[in-house]
Amino acid sequence: MKIDLCGIQLAGPVLNGSGTFDAIAARRAFGDALLERFPFHAFVSKTITLAPREGNPPPRLWETPAGLINSIGLPNKGLEGFFAHDLPELAELPVPLIVSVMGFSRDELGTLVQRAGERDEVALIELNVSCPNVETGLVMGADPAETARAVEHVRPLTDRPLIVKLTPNATDPAAVASAAEQAGADAVSLINTLKGMALDPRTRQPWLGGTTGGVSGPAVRAIALEQVGSVAAAVGIPVIGMGGIASGRHASDFMSAGAACVAIGTENFRDPAAGLRIAAELGERVGV
Ligand SMILES: Cc1cc2nc3c(=O)[nH]c(=O)nc-3n(C[C@H](O)[C@H](O)[C@H](O)COP(=O)(O)O)c2cc1C
């Protein structure tokens, strides 16, 4: 099932959700077997910011009956650290590389997009305007006009295709998607995590070091499917659908709702080879 994603040729439609599969650690654990049977048809990096970040204080994860709440808080080496340490290793992956970036201002986002787009190793750029753990991310992606201003600002700075990752914590994600499309986005991806909270049963205080976190996994699948359907009906650009996908049946549901590609997130923590299994199950379902 070959896919043309914004002019980039993929051998199939299965991606990873940003921040849910550490390809560098997986290569260390599985060696070159990872490259021979790589679980995704394109690889999305975890979100990088301009300056290095420590992330949120622990604990960072809480398991819900059907998923996770995370408050990771975007720990990363920053743009220069990413170029120096991660990019050379990610460039060895056998699939196109999508770099996810997040800026705390439009200028910062512009610098990230411009610098990432200068690198031959980078096929596409994903704008994370939807991370609910960091205040500005919520503001930018929750409002159509703010999203449009961000995309208009960065669009002239690169010729790489731009994917805007939408937050489900918006009043009308389809309106945000349309605004992104009109401002020059080449694709949209959704959903990022939904805002959630867990209490420590002993202290009755918030469990997560970041107080609140993002809910993902099977618990969010029905919400994600509805949002993917309404966004796909509102835009003409490709939609990358995700949120609780754990089987080929789920992936095919998202594609029936209008997604051109799907991404696997939380399921990767349960089964690092989930991408391979889901691609095979999807192939059986659609008969390829
Ligand atoms: C532990 C964890 C870390 C994540 N990190 C990022 C990130 O760095 N950037 C981002 O855009 N989304 C991040 N996400 C969101 C996922 O990419 C995905 O949008 C979301 O989890 C929904 O898919 P899922 O239900 O299949 O996990 C993260 C999710 C989890 C669970």
Ligand as a Chemical Component Dictionary entry (heavy atoms), coordinates in Angstrom:
data_LIG
# 
_chem_comp.id                   LIG 
_chem_comp.type                 NON-POLYMER 
_chem_comp.pdbx_formal_charge   0 
_chem_comp.three_letter_code    LIG 
# 
loop_
_chem_comp_atom.comp_id 
_chem_comp_atom.atom_id 
_chem_comp_atom.alt_atom_id 
_chem_comp_atom.type_symbol 
_chem_comp_atom.charge 
_chem_comp_atom.model_Cartn_x 
_chem_comp_atom.model_Cartn_y 
_chem_comp_atom.model_Cartn_z 
_chem_comp_atom.pdbx_ordinal 
LIG C1  C1  C 0 4.758  9.160  26.653 1  
LIG C2  C2  C 0 4.238  10.022 25.530 2  
LIG C3  C3  C 0 5.054  11.025 24.999 3  
LIG C4  C4  C 0 4.579  11.841 23.958 4  
LIG N1  N1  N 0 5.405  12.803 23.431 5  
LIG C5  C5  C 0 4.953  13.579 22.416 6  
LIG C6  C6  C 0 5.823  14.548 21.813 7  
LIG O1  O1  O 0 7.001  14.719 22.169 8  
LIG N2  N2  N 0 5.304  15.305 20.804 9  
LIG C7  C7  C 0 4.017  15.144 20.332 10 
LIG O2  O2  O 0 3.619  15.848 19.392 11 
LIG N3  N3  N 0 3.193  14.193 20.861 12 
LIG C8  C8  C 0 3.640  13.425 21.883 13 
LIG N4  N4  N 0 2.808  12.442 22.399 14 
LIG C9  C9  C 0 1.457  12.250 21.830 15 
LIG C10 C10 C 0 1.437  11.095 20.825 16 
LIG O3  O3  O 0 2.296  11.325 19.727 17 
LIG C11 C11 C 0 -0.018 10.855 20.296 18 
LIG O4  O4  O 0 -0.441 12.021 19.627 19 
LIG C12 C12 C 0 -1.014 10.545 21.402 20 
LIG O5  O5  O 0 -0.415 9.756  22.418 21 
LIG C13 C13 C 0 -2.269 9.812  20.880 22 
LIG O6  O6  O 0 -1.951 8.572  20.305 23 
LIG P1  P1  P 0 -2.019 7.172  21.145 24 
LIG O7  O7  O 0 -3.338 7.163  21.860 25 
LIG O8  O8  O 0 -1.904 6.097  20.111 26 
LIG O9  O9  O 0 -0.866 7.199  22.088 27 
LIG C14 C14 C 0 3.266  11.638 23.444 28 
LIG C15 C15 C 0 2.458  10.615 23.986 29 
LIG C16 C16 C 0 2.926  9.813  25.010 30 
LIG C17 C17 C 0 2.033  8.727  25.554 31 
# 
loop_
_chem_comp_bond.comp_id 
_chem_comp_bond.atom_id_1 
_chem_comp_bond.atom_id_2 
_chem_comp_bond.value_order 
_chem_comp_bond.pdbx_ordinal 
LIG C1  C2  SING 1  
LIG C2  C3  SING 2  
LIG C2  C16 DOUB 3  
LIG C3  C4  DOUB 4  
LIG C4  N1  SING 5  
LIG C4  C14 SING 6  
LIG N1  C5  DOUB 7  
LIG C5  C6  SING 8  
LIG C5  C8  SING 9  
LIG C6  O1  DOUB 10 
LIG C6  N2  SING 11 
LIG N2  C7  SING 12 
LIG C7  O2  DOUB 13 
LIG C7  N3  SING 14 
LIG N3  C8  DOUB 15 
LIG C8  N4  SING 16 
LIG N4  C9  SING 17 
LIG N4  C14 SING 18 
LIG C9  C10 SING 19 
LIG C10 O3  SING 20 
LIG C10 C11 SING 21 
LIG C11 O4  SING 22 
LIG C11 C12 SING 23 
LIG C12 O5  SING 24 
LIG C12 C13 SING 25 
LIG C13 O6  SING 26 
LIG O6  P1  SING 27 
LIG P1  O7  DOUB 28 
LIG P1  O8  SING 29 
LIG P1  O9  SING 30 
LIG C14 C15 DOUB 31 
LIG C15 C16 SING 32 
LIG C16 C17 SING 33 
# 
